[in-house]
């Protein structure tokens, strides 16, 4: 009788652990699906980051604005600022139509275009 009880407890424990592991794996998979797409950026920000990120940039804000205007011709630019995007240095160029363009602060390449609908999870990667 003690052996059966021990086996039942061991089986219940294994079942509970299996459910926990499966649930954790499902949560991790869901989180990775909702994560921002990885950037292929040329400047990785060191840790700790400098107080002035502009010391790391290889292009000027005006160059990022020019790249954004080429990506969205005819749309006015609201502003451009350096940002730390998942550990990489980018210019975040905000457009008057509510869109946003991420530009590599090292080479001026457009990394991501976010239309005004991006608030609902729509991104365009270049």
CORHU-V189437 format. One record per run of one state. SS is the DSSP state (H for helix, E for strand, L for the rest). FROM is the first residue (numbers start at 1). TO is the last residue. Records with the same first field share a line. If there is no record, write none. Layout:
SS = FROM-TO ; FROM-TO
//
This chain:
L = 1-1 ; 35-43 ; 45-52 ; 56-60 ; 72-76 ; 86-87 ; 96-99 ; 105-109 ; 115-115 ; 121-123 ; 126-126
H = 2-34 ; 53-55 ; 61-71 ; 116-120
E = 44-44 ; 77-85 ; 88-95 ; 100-104 ; 110-114 ; 124-125
//
